[in-house]
Amino acid sequence: MNMSDQLSVRKAFESDFETLVQFNIAMALETEQKHLSRSKIESGVKRLFQKPEYGFYLVAEADRRIVGSLMVTKEWSDWRNGLFWWIQSVYVLPEYRRRGVYRSMYQKVGKMAKNHPEVCGSRLYVERENFAAQQTYTRLGMSKTHYIMFEELFRK
C-alpha cells in the first residue's frame, strides 16, 4: 500500500532531535551492526542544526508521528562547479517500509535541489549487501557509479 497521500515531508526542526538520534542509532545497528555512542550521535545531530552550511535533515510524517528521516550533506565539485547533495542516514520505521516513505523524501530532496542552481546532483552510498535499498535507488532513477569509496578515520 502506497501511503504518499497521507504522508508529509518537511525539513526537520530542532524539536525532532530525539527522534533523529533514535533513528541514527537504529539505522547503524540494523545496517552495519554498529552500536553507536548515544552522546556522540546527540552531538552530531545537534551540530548539524547549529551549522546549516553542513547540511540538513528531512523527516517524513504519517499518522501524526515521524516515520522516516534522512540527512543531506553538501560536497563541492570543482569538476562541475557545483554542489552535490549527499543523501545519508536514511531511516524508515520497519512498519512503514515499502510504502513510499523514502520515495517521498527523495522527491522532496530533488525538488529542493532544483530550486538551488548551485546543486548539480545528488549522491548516496549504500552497503554492498543492501540489495533492497539498491533496487529502490535504481527505481527512483539513480545509477550505480564506477567509484569505490575509501576512508581513513582520524577519530572515532
N, C-alpha and C positions, 0 to 999 in steps of 0.2 A: 504494500500500500504506500503510495506516494503522499506525503503529508505537506508538500510545499505550499498548499493553500493556507494551511494552519500555522505556518512557520514564519517567523520574522528573524531577520539577521541585522545586526547593528554593531557599531564599534563598541567595544567593552568600556565600561565605566570602572572607576576605582572601587566602587561598591561591589563589583563582580570578583574582587580579589580572591576571596576564599574558594570560590568555585574554580577559578583558573589554577590556583595552587593544587587543589584536589585533582583536577583533570590532568595536570602535568605529571603528578605522582603516579596516577593510574596508567597513563599512557606509557611512561618509561617502564613500569613493571610489566605491562602487557606486551609491549613490542620488543623490549630488549632485556627483560628480566632484571632490570636495574632498580635497586632501592635507592631513591634519591633522598638527599638530606632535605627535610622539610624547611629548615631555616635557610638553606641556600636557594631553594625554589622560591620561598617567600621574598627573599632579597632580589632575586632575578625578576620576578613578576613586578614587584614594586619599582624596580629600576626602569623598566620599560615605560611605565606610566610617568616617571619623572623625566625621562629622556625620549620624547616622542620622535626625535630625529632618528632614533634607532629603529622604530617600527611601531606597531600597534597590534591589538587583539581584536578579533571579531568574535561575537557569540551568536548562537542560534537559539531562539526561544520557541518553545511549544508547551502547551498545557501549563502555562504560567510559570515555567522554570527554564533554566538554561540546560539545553540538551547537547550542545556541541560548541567547540571553540577552535580557533586556530590563531596563530601568530604570523604576522608579516614583518620581515626584516628587510632592510634595504642594502643593496650592493651596487656600487658604482662600476660601470663598464666603460673603460676608455675606448674599447673597440667599437662600441655602439653610441658613445657619447650620451649615455642614458643610464637609468636605474633599473635593475632587476628587483622585483619584489619576490623574496623567498617566502614560500608558504611552509611554516614549520609548526611543530607542537599541535598537530591535528588530533582532536579527540572528539568522539561522539559516544554518548552513553550507549552501552550494548543494546538496550531495548529500543533504541531509535535508529540503529544502523540499517542500511539497505532501504531507507525510507526517504531519501532525497535531502538529508540534512547537509552532508558535505557538499553536494551539488549546489545547494542554495548559497552556502558560504563561499564556494569557489566562484560562482557567478557574481556575487557581491564584490569580491576582490577584483574581478575583471571589469566590472562597471566603474569601480573607484579608480582603477589604474587608467582606464580610458579617459578619465577626467583630469589626469595629470600628464601633460605632454612629455615630461621628462622620463616617464616609465616606459621602458622598451620591451618588457616582457615579465613573465613570472616563471619561477623555477621551484622545484622541491626535490628533496631526496627521500628515498624510501628504503626500508630494509630489503635485502635481496630476496628473502623468502616470503615477503608480504605480498603474495600474488593477488589477493583480493583488492588491496589498495592499488596495485599497479594496473589492474583491469579498470578500476574506477577512473584513474587518471587518464588512461588511454581513451576511454569512452567520452570523457569530457573534452578531448581534443589535444591533450598534452602528448608529447612524443618523447621516447627514451633518447637520451643523448649518448654520445660516444665517450663522454668523460667518466673517469673513475675518480672518486673522491679520496683524498689523503688528508690526514690531520696529524698534528703534534700538539699535545696538551701541555701547557705551561703551568697550569694549576688545575686542581680538580674541584 
